[in-house]
Every structure is written in structure tokens, then in C-alpha cells.
Amino acid sequence: MAVAKADDYDPATLDLVALIECRADVPAYNDFALWLSSAPGAVETLGWKEVASGNPFLSQYELPAKIRVFNRETGSIVFTAAGPMAVLDGIAATDLAKELDVVAVFSTPQKFLGEKVIVQSTEESEGLTFSTGIKLNVSTVESHPGKTLAGCSYTLEID
């Protein structure tokens, strides 16, 4: 298994919409996330502007141009610990979840959290077990009233 380094990543290969819509694989996301978090000037290279998210668990960025994700436009994204999410206006989390076949894990008038498993696999190699997970998430958070967050989480666990 090759070990990625931040300076190996080519930002021209970034397909942000694919990452948000769970159409990428875990290595593609991890290579990008490593580069974004550790390469000097990565955010500026992309033309993104970091903004205060009001939430210690989310890093938020305004994009230089709107993108179209889940058939909607947004100019704002957040990153959770596991992946990117679009910040969407004009659609309730419950409605978007229904549209995307995302199952509610938690749903009250104040909070919605739903997920849909896209990939769940396990493989053995050299005595180690690699568990890969890709999940489509739809949620609301207190720090973003009136907004719906929708995106992907990418996980790789090694046992």
C-alpha cells in the first residue's frame, strides 16, 4: 500500500462535486484531505476562503464559484472529520433525505441526521483487516440555522 504525501497531490485533479456526492473512493478523498490540511497555501490555491463556521467540528469555506451538488447550487461547503458537505438553502433536510433515499437516524423538529451506506467493505492483507466505509449524510446543525448539510463521509479503519 503506497503512502500518500501532501506534495504528491495535484489540485487540478480535484472533483469536489464527486467527493461531496460520494462518487469518489476513500484514497481519493484521503489524498485530497491530506493535501488540503498540510500543504502550505492549499486553500488559496483552490481560491477558497475559510470562514468562521460557528461550530468547532466543522471547517467552512466559501467557494470562488458556485457548484451544483444534488441538483442544487451552493457556494459554501464544510468539512467534518470524515468528509465534505455542501451547505444548502431552500430544502428541508427531511425532503432532501427522501429525495436521496437517505434513512433518518435521528429526526426531531430541531435536529435531523440521516445516512445511506454507499460502500461498506472489509479486506485482509498482510495480517491486517482494512474496513472501508463511504456514507452519504444529510443533517442539520445548530450552527447553521435554516441550512441543510449534505455530503459524504469516507472512513478507512485498520485492525
N, CA and C atoms as a LAMMPS dump frame, in Angstrom:
ITEM: TIMESTEP
0
ITEM: NUMBER OF ATOMS
477
ITEM: BOX BOUNDS ff ff ff
-5.0000000000000000e+02 5.0000000000000000e+02
-5.0000000000000000e+02 5.0000000000000000e+02
-5.0000000000000000e+02 5.0000000000000000e+02
ITEM: ATOMS id mol type element x y z
1 1 1 N 0.846 -1.183 0
2 1 2 C 0 0 0
3 1 3 C 0.894 1.25 0
4 2 1 N 0.714 2.108 -0.957
5 2 2 C 1.523 3.318 -1.057
6 2 3 C 1.063 4.348 -0.034
7 3 1 N 2.023 5.06 0.496
8 3 2 C 1.703 6.106 1.464
9 3 3 C 1.689 7.441 0.732
10 4 1 N 0.582 8.145 0.835
11 4 2 C 0.456 9.436 0.153
12 4 3 C 1.188 10.521 0.93
13 5 1 N 1.727 11.465 0.182
14 5 2 C 2.334 12.636 0.799
15 5 3 C 1.616 13.857 0.24
16 6 1 N 1.526 14.895 1.046
17 6 2 C 0.78 16.083 0.635
18 6 3 C 1.316 16.666 -0.666
19 7 1 N 2.643 16.627 -0.868
20 7 2 C 3.19 17.257 -2.07
21 7 3 C 3.011 16.391 -3.324
22 8 1 N 2.44 15.188 -3.175
23 8 2 C 2.149 14.333 -4.328
24 8 3 C 0.813 14.674 -4.973
25 9 1 N -0.036 15.44 -4.299
26 9 2 C -1.39 15.694 -4.779
27 9 3 C -1.403 16.825 -5.798
28 10 1 N -2.143 16.614 -6.882
29 10 2 C -2.312 17.644 -7.903
30 10 3 C -3.706 18.25 -7.759
31 11 1 N -3.806 19.512 -7.28
32 11 2 C -5.122 20.113 -7.063
33 11 3 C -5.959 20.231 -8.339
34 12 1 N -5.331 20.161 -9.49
35 12 2 C -6.077 20.22 -10.754
36 12 3 C -6.95 18.974 -10.927
37 13 1 N -6.656 17.913 -10.176
38 13 2 C -7.439 16.679 -10.291
39 13 3 C -8.665 16.691 -9.374
40 14 1 N -8.824 17.718 -8.573
41 14 2 C -9.927 17.777 -7.611
42 14 3 C -11.285 17.79 -8.311
43 15 1 N -12.136 16.849 -7.933
44 15 2 C -13.533 16.842 -8.371
45 15 3 C -14.366 16.962 -7.093
46 16 1 N -14.546 18.19 -6.645
47 16 2 C -15.219 18.454 -5.382
48 16 3 C -16.641 17.891 -5.366
49 17 1 N -17.355 18.037 -6.463
50 17 2 C -18.734 17.535 -6.52
51 17 3 C -18.747 16.018 -6.33
52 18 1 N -17.829 15.301 -6.968
53 18 2 C -17.753 13.846 -6.801
54 18 3 C -17.47 13.48 -5.349
55 19 1 N -16.58 14.236 -4.69
56 19 2 C -16.287 13.966 -3.281
57 19 3 C -17.527 14.177 -2.42
58 20 1 N -18.258 15.248 -2.651
59 20 2 C -19.45 15.558 -1.857
60 20 3 C -20.569 14.543 -2.122
61 21 1 N -20.721 14.123 -3.374
62 21 2 C -21.812 13.216 -3.745
63 21 3 C -21.457 11.735 -3.594
64 22 1 N -20.342 11.431 -2.936
65 22 2 C -19.915 10.032 -2.688
66 22 3 C -19.618 9.266 -3.97
67 23 1 N -19.109 9.953 -4.974
68 23 2 C -18.737 9.285 -6.224
69 23 3 C -17.224 9.109 -6.327
70 24 1 N -16.514 9.304 -5.229
71 24 2 C -15.061 9.109 -5.181
72 24 3 C -14.784 7.947 -4.235
73 25 1 N -13.536 7.497 -4.228
74 25 2 C -13.187 6.431 -3.291
75 25 3 C -12.407 7.007 -2.107
76 26 1 N -12.19 6.172 -1.111
77 26 2 C -11.526 6.632 0.114
78 26 3 C -10.115 7.156 -0.173
79 27 1 N -9.282 6.458 -0.959
80 27 2 C -7.947 7.009 -1.234
81 27 3 C -7.993 8.386 -1.909
82 28 1 N -8.925 8.593 -2.828
83 28 2 C -9.036 9.898 -3.49
84 28 3 C -9.359 10.979 -2.475
85 29 1 N -10.291 10.687 -1.568
86 29 2 C -10.621 11.673 -0.536
87 29 3 C -9.437 11.89 0.406
88 30 1 N -8.823 10.807 0.862
89 30 2 C -7.72 10.94 1.814
90 30 3 C -6.543 11.711 1.228
91 31 1 N -6.217 11.464 -0.05
92 31 2 C -5.129 12.209 -0.699
93 31 3 C -5.448 13.703 -0.712
94 32 1 N -6.686 14.039 -1.078
95 32 2 C -7.094 15.444 -1.107
96 32 3 C -7.078 16.056 0.297
97 33 1 N -7.658 15.349 1.274
98 33 2 C -7.746 15.879 2.641
99 33 3 C -6.361 16.11 3.235
100 34 1 N -5.435 15.189 2.978
101 34 2 C -4.067 15.343 3.468
102 34 3 C -3.427 16.588 2.863
103 35 1 N -3.593 16.748 1.558
104 35 2 C -3.037 17.921 0.884
105 35 3 C -3.662 19.208 1.421
106 36 1 N -4.998 19.231 1.529
107 36 2 C -5.696 20.436 1.982
108 36 3 C -5.257 20.84 3.389
109 37 1 N -5.066 19.852 4.26
110 37 2 C -4.741 20.164 5.656
111 37 3 C -3.259 20.417 5.905
112 38 1 N -2.391 20.016 4.976
113 38 2 C -0.971 20.145 5.297
114 38 3 C -0.118 20.906 4.283
115 39 1 N -0.587 21.089 3.072
116 39 2 C 0.221 21.81 2.083
117 39 3 C 0.074 23.316 2.3
118 40 1 N 1.183 24.021 2.41
119 40 2 C 1.097 25.477 2.586
120 40 3 C 0.368 26.119 1.402
121 41 1 N -0.601 26.982 1.705
122 41 2 C -1.318 27.711 0.668
123 41 3 C -2.35 26.901 -0.095
124 42 1 N -2.707 25.704 0.402
125 42 2 C -3.66 24.845 -0.318
126 42 3 C -5.004 25.548 -0.52
127 43 1 N -5.524 26.156 0.535
128 43 2 C -6.826 26.826 0.454
129 43 3 C -6.778 27.952 -0.586
130 44 1 N -5.707 28.726 -0.563
131 44 2 C -5.548 29.833 -1.508
132 44 3 C -5.398 29.322 -2.936
133 45 1 N -4.685 28.203 -3.11
134 45 2 C -4.503 27.61 -4.43
135 45 3 C -5.864 27.298 -5.066
136 46 1 N -6.804 26.832 -4.252
137 46 2 C -8.141 26.496 -4.747
138 46 3 C -9.028 27.718 -4.915
139 47 1 N -8.592 28.862 -4.366
140 47 2 C -9.414 30.069 -4.424
141 47 3 C -10.508 30.081 -3.376
142 48 1 N -10.413 29.184 -2.405
143 48 2 C -11.404 29.114 -1.333
144 48 3 C -11.098 30.156 -0.274
145 49 1 N -12.132 30.537 0.469
146 49 2 C -11.96 31.469 1.573
147 49 3 C -12.508 30.808 2.83
148 50 1 N -11.641 30.588 3.818
149 50 2 C -12.105 29.985 5.065
150 50 3 C -12.927 31.021 5.833
151 51 1 N -14.064 30.585 6.34
152 51 2 C -14.935 31.466 7.116
153 51 3 C -15.272 30.773 8.43
154 52 1 N -15.632 31.57 9.428
155 52 2 C -15.994 31.003 10.723
156 52 3 C -17.265 30.179 10.577
157 53 1 N -17.234 28.945 11.061
158 53 2 C -18.411 28.074 10.936
159 53 3 C -19.318 28.175 12.154
160 54 1 N -18.776 28.691 13.271
161 54 2 C -19.564 28.721 14.497
162 54 3 C -19.706 27.343 15.112
163 55 1 N -18.932 26.379 14.601
164 55 2 C -19.023 25.005 15.073
165 55 3 C -17.611 24.421 15.122
166 56 1 N -17.161 23.997 16.319
167 56 2 C -15.786 23.502 16.425
168 56 3 C -15.531 22.217 15.636
169 57 1 N -16.587 21.536 15.185
170 57 2 C -16.431 20.28 14.457
171 57 3 C -16.494 20.453 12.94
172 58 1 N -16.668 21.69 12.466
173 58 2 C -16.783 21.963 11.036
174 58 3 C -15.81 23.038 10.597
175 59 1 N -15.1 22.793 9.503
176 59 2 C -14.298 23.835 8.842
177 59 3 C -15.117 24.273 7.642
178 60 1 N -15.351 25.585 7.52
179 60 2 C -16.226 26.078 6.453
180 60 3 C -15.461 26.934 5.462
181 61 1 N -15.835 26.777 4.184
182 61 2 C -15.185 27.524 3.109
183 61 3 C -16.231 28.089 2.154
184 62 1 N -15.973 29.311 1.708
185 62 2 C -16.761 29.903 0.628
186 62 3 C -15.974 29.633 -0.648
187 63 1 N -16.667 29.178 -1.676
188 63 2 C -16.021 28.814 -2.934
189 63 3 C -15.977 30.013 -3.878
190 64 1 N -15.011 30.054 -4.786
191 64 2 C -14.917 31.19 -5.714
192 64 3 C -16.056 31.21 -6.74
193 65 1 N -16.667 30.049 -6.973
194 65 2 C -17.803 29.952 -7.895
195 65 3 C -18.744 28.879 -7.355
196 66 1 N -20.017 29.047 -7.627
197 66 2 C -20.993 28.055 -7.144
198 66 3 C -20.746 26.71 -7.823
199 67 1 N -21.085 25.661 -7.076
200 67 2 C -21.047 24.309 -7.628
201 67 3 C -22.46 23.746 -7.576
202 68 1 N -22.707 22.735 -8.381
203 68 2 C -24.022 22.1 -8.404
204 68 3 C -23.886 20.694 -7.825
205 69 1 N -24.497 20.483 -6.655
206 69 2 C -24.479 19.185 -5.984
207 69 3 C -25.911 18.794 -5.636
208 70 1 N -26.225 17.521 -5.815
209 70 2 C -27.566 17.01 -5.519
210 70 3 C -28.64 17.87 -6.206
211 71 1 N -28.349 18.317 -7.435
212 71 2 C -29.266 19.152 -8.24
213 71 3 C -29.577 20.503 -7.61
214 72 1 N -28.655 21.002 -6.805
215 72 2 C -28.812 22.318 -6.193
216 72 3 C -27.494 23.078 -6.264
217 73 1 N -27.575 24.397 -6.219
218 73 2 C -26.353 25.209 -6.238
219 73 3 C -25.974 25.646 -4.843
220 74 1 N -24.661 25.703 -4.609
221 74 2 C -24.151 26.251 -3.359
222 74 3 C -22.783 26.857 -3.608
223 75 1 N -22.461 27.834 -2.795
224 75 2 C -21.136 28.437 -2.835
225 75 3 C -20.407 28.209 -1.528
226 76 1 N -20.969 27.34 -0.684
227 76 2 C -20.409 27.13 0.649
228 76 3 C -20.35 25.636 0.974
229 77 1 N -19.211 25.22 1.524
230 77 2 C -19.051 23.825 1.938
231 77 3 C -18.459 23.783 3.341
232 78 1 N -18.632 22.648 3.99
233 78 2 C -17.987 22.412 5.281
234 78 3 C -17.303 21.049 5.209
235 79 1 N -16.298 20.896 6.047
236 79 2 C -15.656 19.597 6.207
237 79 3 C -15.887 19.129 7.628
238 80 1 N -16.348 17.882 7.757
239 80 2 C -16.429 17.215 9.05
240 80 3 C -15.104 16.48 9.223
241 81 1 N -14.974 15.715 10.28
242 81 2 C -13.754 14.929 10.466
243 81 3 C -13.597 13.879 9.368
244 82 1 N -14.703 13.487 8.714
245 82 2 C -14.648 12.382 7.752
246 82 3 C -14.947 12.76 6.309
247 83 1 N -15.309 14.028 6.039
248 83 2 C -15.589 14.343 4.645
249 83 3 C -16.246 15.685 4.411
250 84 1 N -16.465 16.003 3.119
251 84 2 C -17.034 17.29 2.726
252 84 3 C -18.557 17.251 2.629
253 85 1 N -19.172 18.38 2.955
254 85 2 C -20.621 18.518 2.848
255 85 3 C -20.955 19.877 2.24
256 86 1 N -21.968 19.885 1.396
257 86 2 C -22.471 21.138 0.841
258 86 3 C -23.397 21.778 1.862
259 87 1 N -23.381 23.103 1.937
260 87 2 C -24.31 23.857 2.781
261 87 3 C -25.408 24.357 1.843
262 88 1 N -26.61 23.816 2.025
263 88 2 C -27.7 24.077 1.086
264 88 3 C -28.817 24.92 1.697
265 89 1 N -29.357 25.805 0.874
266 89 2 C -30.52 26.625 1.224
267 89 3 C -31.719 26.104 0.46
268 90 1 N -32.897 26.353 1
269 90 2 C -34.108 26.143 0.218
270 90 3 C -34.634 24.726 0.182
271 91 1 N -34.075 23.841 0.979
272 91 2 C -34.641 22.489 1.056
273 91 3 C -34.48 21.974 2.483
274 92 1 N -35.558 21.422 3
275 92 2 C -35.522 20.844 4.345
276 92 3 C -34.724 19.547 4.299
277 93 1 N -34.016 19.254 5.386
278 93 2 C -33.207 18.039 5.462
279 93 3 C -34.057 16.792 5.218
280 94 1 N -35.258 16.775 5.776
281 94 2 C -36.129 15.601 5.594
282 94 3 C -36.492 15.405 4.123
283 95 1 N -36.749 16.494 3.407
284 95 2 C -37.108 16.408 1.993
285 95 3 C -35.921 15.941 1.146
286 96 1 N -34.739 16.489 1.423
287 96 2 C -33.553 16.084 0.673
288 96 3 C -33.217 14.621 0.963
289 97 1 N -33.34 14.222 2.209
290 97 2 C -33.071 12.83 2.576
291 97 3 C -33.99 11.89 1.796
292 98 1 N -35.274 12.249 1.72
293 98 2 C -36.24 11.435 0.98
294 98 3 C -35.832 11.344 -0.495
295 99 1 N -35.447 12.485 -1.062
296 99 2 C -35.033 12.556 -2.462
297 99 3 C -33.828 11.651 -2.744
298 100 1 N -32.898 11.577 -1.783
299 100 2 C -31.651 10.835 -1.967
300 100 3 C -31.695 9.423 -1.369
301 101 1 N -32.865 8.998 -0.894
302 101 2 C -33.019 7.684 -0.24
303 101 3 C -32.113 7.533 0.977
304 102 1 N -31.97 8.614 1.715
305 102 2 C -31.186 8.612 2.945
306 102 3 C -32.136 8.333 4.107
307 103 1 N -31.763 7.39 4.956
308 103 2 C -32.611 6.968 6.065
309 103 3 C -32.328 7.833 7.298
310 104 1 N -33.384 8.302 7.943
311 104 2 C -33.23 9.102 9.162
312 104 3 C -32.708 8.223 10.301
313 105 1 N -31.636 8.672 10.927
314 105 2 C -31.103 8.015 12.123
315 105 3 C -31.677 8.72 13.345
316 106 1 N -31.863 10.044 13.195
317 106 2 C -32.393 10.881 14.264
318 106 3 C -33.205 11.983 13.603
319 107 1 N -34.452 12.138 14.027
320 107 2 C -35.285 13.156 13.4
321 107 3 C -36.266 13.749 14.399
322 108 1 N -36.039 15.032 14.697
323 108 2 C -36.97 15.809 15.516
324 108 3 C -37.157 17.135 14.792
325 109 1 N -38.114 17.957 15.229
326 109 2 C -38.25 19.262 14.57
327 109 3 C -36.971 20.12 14.688
328 110 1 N -36.148 19.878 15.711
329 110 2 C -34.932 20.675 15.919
330 110 3 C -33.689 20.094 15.247
331 111 1 N -33.648 18.788 15.025
332 111 2 C -32.423 18.146 14.545
333 111 3 C -32.747 16.98 13.625
334 112 1 N -32.002 16.906 12.511
335 112 2 C -32.131 15.775 11.597
336 112 3 C -30.742 15.23 11.312
337 113 1 N -30.645 13.918 11.314
338 113 2 C -29.409 13.247 10.937
339 113 3 C -29.786 11.971 10.201
340 114 1 N -29.331 11.863 8.967
341 114 2 C -29.631 10.672 8.184
342 114 3 C -28.405 10.2 7.443
343 115 1 N -28.388 8.902 7.124
344 115 2 C -27.263 8.379 6.364
345 115 3 C -27.694 7.227 5.471
346 116 1 N -26.925 7.05 4.425
347 116 2 C -27.134 5.955 3.477
348 116 3 C -25.761 5.357 3.203
349 117 1 N -25.629 4.066 3.433
350 117 2 C -24.354 3.395 3.18
351 117 3 C -24.183 3.222 1.673
352 118 1 N -23.087 3.739 1.158
353 118 2 C -22.761 3.625 -0.262
354 118 3 C -21.801 2.454 -0.462
355 119 1 N -20.765 2.393 0.376
356 119 2 C -19.782 1.307 0.334
357 119 3 C -19.475 0.885 1.758
358 120 1 N -19.509 -0.411 1.992
359 120 2 C -19.052 -0.96 3.276
360 120 3 C -18.34 -2.25 2.916
361 121 1 N -17.013 -2.248 3.034
362 121 2 C -16.266 -3.44 2.653
363 121 3 C -15.125 -3.695 3.624
364 122 1 N -14.705 -4.936 3.646
365 122 2 C -13.597 -5.344 4.5
366 122 3 C -12.684 -6.229 3.669
367 123 1 N -11.385 -5.988 3.787
368 123 2 C -10.444 -6.883 3.121
369 123 3 C -9.251 -7.133 4.026
370 124 1 N -8.658 -8.302 3.843
371 124 2 C -7.5 -8.699 4.649
372 124 3 C -6.263 -8.603 3.766
373 125 1 N -5.186 -8.084 4.365
374 125 2 C -3.922 -8.018 3.647
375 125 3 C -2.788 -8.011 4.66
376 126 1 N -1.858 -8.922 4.472
377 126 2 C -0.664 -8.994 5.321
378 126 3 C -1.006 -8.998 6.802
379 127 1 N -2.045 -9.755 7.168
380 127 2 C -2.411 -9.901 8.574
381 127 3 C -3.213 -8.749 9.147
382 128 1 N -3.557 -7.771 8.318
383 128 2 C -4.351 -6.631 8.774
384 128 3 C -5.722 -6.669 8.111
385 129 1 N -6.706 -6.116 8.8
386 129 2 C -8.054 -6.005 8.245
387 129 3 C -8.326 -4.539 7.939
388 130 1 N -8.677 -4.257 6.687
389 130 2 C -8.987 -2.903 6.247
390 130 3 C -10.497 -2.796 6.05
391 131 1 N -11.146 -1.923 6.802
392 131 2 C -12.588 -1.699 6.673
393 131 3 C -12.812 -0.334 6.048
394 132 1 N -13.468 -0.335 4.908
395 132 2 C -13.731 0.891 4.168
396 132 3 C -15.216 1.23 4.273
397 133 1 N -15.505 2.496 4.54
398 133 2 C -16.889 2.948 4.597
399 133 3 C -17.068 4.262 3.864
400 134 1 N -18.102 4.319 3.049
401 134 2 C -18.492 5.568 2.393
402 134 3 C -19.985 5.726 2.652
403 135 1 N -20.356 6.837 3.285
404 135 2 C -21.76 7.065 3.632
405 135 3 C -22.186 8.457 3.184
406 136 1 N -23.376 8.512 2.608
407 136 2 C -23.995 9.777 2.245
408 136 3 C -24.759 10.275 3.468
409 137 1 N -24.496 11.508 3.881
410 137 2 C -25.097 12.082 5.083
411 137 3 C -25.927 13.313 4.757
412 138 1 N -27.058 13.435 5.423
413 138 2 C -27.882 14.642 5.351
414 138 3 C -28.167 15.02 6.794
415 139 1 N -27.943 16.3 7.126
416 139 2 C -28.164 16.697 8.52
417 139 3 C -28.446 18.184 8.653
418 140 1 N -28.879 18.517 9.848
419 140 2 C -28.97 19.92 10.253
420 140 3 C -28.064 20.081 11.467
421 141 1 N -27.539 21.286 11.656
422 141 2 C -26.73 21.595 12.832
423 141 3 C -27.136 22.968 13.355
424 142 1 N -27.08 23.12 14.671
425 142 2 C -27.487 24.389 15.304
426 142 3 C -26.701 25.579 14.791
427 143 1 N -25.437 25.366 14.441
428 143 2 C -24.586 26.469 13.992
429 143 3 C -24.996 27.01 12.619
430 144 1 N -25.852 26.29 11.908
431 144 2 C -26.282 26.697 10.569
432 144 3 C -27.812 26.644 10.467
433 145 1 N -28.502 27.542 11.193
434 145 2 C -29.968 27.513 11.185
435 145 3 C -30.534 27.738 9.783
436 146 1 N -31.553 26.947 9.447
437 146 2 C -32.207 27.097 8.151
438 146 3 C -31.442 26.468 6.996
439 147 1 N -30.311 25.857 7.275
440 147 2 C -29.491 25.238 6.231
441 147 3 C -29.552 23.72 6.365
442 148 1 N -29.344 23.041 5.268
443 148 2 C -29.225 21.589 5.257
444 148 3 C -27.818 21.254 4.798
445 149 1 N -27.164 20.364 5.521
446 149 2 C -25.833 19.905 5.129
447 149 3 C -25.993 18.544 4.468
448 150 1 N -25.351 18.365 3.332
449 150 2 C -25.421 17.087 2.636
450 150 3 C -24.063 16.785 2.026
451 151 1 N -23.58 15.582 2.28
452 151 2 C -22.276 15.215 1.731
453 151 3 C -21.876 13.82 2.14
454 152 1 N -20.603 13.579 2.053
455 152 2 C -20.102 12.226 2.177
456 152 3 C -19.1 12.094 3.315
457 153 1 N -19.108 10.925 3.946
458 153 2 C -18.058 10.609 4.905
459 153 3 C -17.291 9.404 4.381
460 154 1 N -15.976 9.508 4.474
461 154 2 C -15.062 8.481 3.98
462 154 3 C -14.26 7.973 5.158
463 155 1 N -14.325 6.663 5.424
464 155 2 C -13.563 6.115 6.54
465 155 3 C -12.775 4.883 6.102
466 156 1 N -11.595 4.76 6.683
467 156 2 C -10.757 3.577 6.492
468 156 3 C -10.219 3.222 7.866
469 157 1 N -10.604 2.054 8.351
470 157 2 C -10.127 1.591 9.654
471 157 3 C -9.253 0.371 9.449
472 158 1 N -8.161 0.334 10.17
473 158 2 C -7.224 -0.774 10.066
474 158 3 C -7.136 -1.472 11.411
475 159 1 N -7.383 -2.774 11.418
476 159 2 C -7.296 -3.557 12.651
477 159 3 C -6.208 -4.611 12.523
